């Protein structure tokens, strides 16, 4: 199912997958405040060792995210419908802190309201995500959107991008978990992208502010989602976020292109040897 790997020798394929895992894990955790560099993230994941002076939490986050990526690939290979349990299992991988707290459930929907502060110019607004009582029904709608998106003939790059945007924005708008929602969205929204034969869309940590602003702009324009409202009203207002995601995609596409060039060079050397 990972067709962007087709034609690559085993070692190049393995190296590319490691590069994508390292970049995806580093950027997604860094957006949430993780302090490990890309090099340190790669070292932790490849060597299984710790970085002096860095917190245990930072180490656990990158290991958990890498494990979550493997889970996403398993979902893609499985080709069966995504379930509520799958989302709970993915959350358990992402949310590595396992201290029991009834108000911060791991692998279950949130039980308390959550919100964020959106700053636009000189104005600060408290934006509330979906209420806990509405989450089960809203997530059934989100799962239906996910199944519909994945069952459509998503082949062209534009369709894959649109699927990612719709799933990402609607998931974050609900914010179904007490924590880890951003990492979850950046993982699960990539399923139709990878199924369509493309590498994942990876949001650069350097553009964190733009990312948050583009999401917040849409959230403020359509308001808080409820069980009685649409998940994605007025999709035309998603143009800014969609353009941002299209630009962000270049990072993983560049890694794939580099791997293909390496393979091409190797094939040319082999052909010279045969002659």
C-alpha positions, 0 to 999 in steps of 0.5 A, a space after each residue: 500500500 505504500 506505493 511511494 516506495 515502489 522501485 526502491 531497493 531494500 536498503 534505500 526503502 528502509 532509509 527513506 522510511 526512517 527519514 520520514 519517521 524521524 521528520 514526522 515525529 520531530 516536527 509534530 512533537 516540536 510543535 507541541 513543545 518537545 525540545 529534542 532536535 531532529 538529530 536527537 530524535 533520530 538518535 533516540 529512535 535508532 539507538 534507543 538511548 537517551 540524550 543528556 540534559 533532555 527530559 524523560 517526557 521528551 524522550 517518551 513523546 518521540 518514542 510514542 509518536 514513532 510507535 503511533 506512525 507504525 500503527 497508522 501504517 498498520 491501519 493502511 495495510 489493514 484496509 478495514 474501516 477505522 473504529 472508535 477503538 482504533 482512535 483510542 489505541 492511537 491515543 494511547 500510543 501518542 499520550 505516553 503519560 500513563 498516570 491515572 487521572 479520571 479527568 485526563 483519560 488516556 484512550 477515551 474521550 475527554 470528560 471536561 471542556 477544553 478551549 484555547 486562546 486565539 490571538 488575532 491582531 490586538 484581539 484575544 478570544 477564548 475559543 471553545 472546542 466541542 463539549 464533552 457530551 457532544 463528542 461521542 456523536 460528533 466522532 461518529 460523524 467524523 468516522 463516517 467522514 473518514 470512511 467516506 473520504 477513504 472509500 472515494 477514489 482518492 488518487 490525484 494529489 489535489 484529492 489527497 490534499 483535500 482529504 487531509 485538510 477536511 479530516 485534520 480540521 474537523 478533528 481539531 475542531 472537535 478536540 475529542 481528547 483532553 490532550 494529544 489532539 494535534 498530534 492525533 490529527 496530523 497522524 490520522 488525517 494522513 491515512 488517505 494521503 498515504 493510501 493514495 500513494 503519496 508520502 505523509 503531509 508533515 507540518 514544519 515546526 518552523 511554521 508553527 505560528 502560521 499553522 495555528 493561525 490558519 486553523 484558528 482563522 477557520 475555527 473563529 469564522 465557523 464557531 464552536 461545533 455541536 452535535 447539531 451542527 455541520 463538521 465542516 461548514 463553508 469549506 471555501 474558508 479552508 483555502 488558507 489552511 489548504 494552501 499552507 498544507 500544500 506548501 508543507 508537503 514539500 518536505 516529505 516529497 523532497 525526501 522521496 525524490 532524493 531516494 528515487 535519485 539515489 536509486 536511479 544513480 544506483 541503477 545507472 551504475 549497475 547498467 554500466 557494469 553489465 555493459 
